[in-house]
Amino acid sequence: MSTAAPFSTATDHAPAAASVAPAVRCGNCGAAVAWYMYRSMRVVYGQGRWLTCGKLLLLAFFYRVSGTLMLALTTAYSALTL
């Protein structure tokens, strides 16, 4: 049995699932997903906090607009085909 730490150097990081798991267990899934998306975009693209937050807010805005548009179109189609 090895007594070495699972991450032996200062540059090793825990897997993303390991950092999200405690938040999911306590029922805070929304915050865990938001943090994961923020952190992953920041790490992958190597950009600053403000630019990453701006991109996520813009992405959330267009996601909301698209969802609202789809709901309106689906409702209209359903009403017309009754």
Beta strands, then each sheet from edge to edge (+ up, - down):
end
